[in-house]
Amino acid sequence: MSEPEPTLQRLADLEAIRDLARRYAHCVWQRDAAGASALFTEDGEMDTGDRPPIRGRQALRETYAQMLGPARLQPFVHNHVVELAGDTAEGTCYLDLRAVVDGASMIGAGWYRDRYARVDGVWKFRARTLTMAYFVPLAEGWAGT
């Protein structure tokens, strides 16, 4: 089988990377810790900004199981910008977040700064860094943040 032409490969890579972010959001909605962690390379890293970075797929799985249990997180990702560089890439995707934390309705917005790697033909997160512009109780709103 011949290799796809460069333009087609570029489009396929962009769609696969964008789908990676959508699958991550889906796993969070479904509280699927194993699924979310499987989207990372073995040495993948997640930096949520509120704790030390989580390193390695096993640590990610354990941390996601703890985080996704008590809170209901409902992320929406969009405006995904990706810069390809062969079998690696970098990107930013924006996040609108609805959540229930300790019985309170929360609303948030921010972005993920990502590094990606193609591993055995499949795009994975090598690193994600989450920056929240705000995450506040819905009743308070975000105007003052």
PyMOL commands that set and color helices and strands:
alter all, ss='L'
color gray80, all
select helices_A, chain A and resi 6-29+33-38+57-68
alter helices_A, ss='H'
color red, helices_A
select strands_A, chain A and resi 40-47+54-55+72-85+88-101+104-119+122-137
alter strands_A, ss='S'
color yellow, strands_A
deselect
rebuild
show_as cartoon
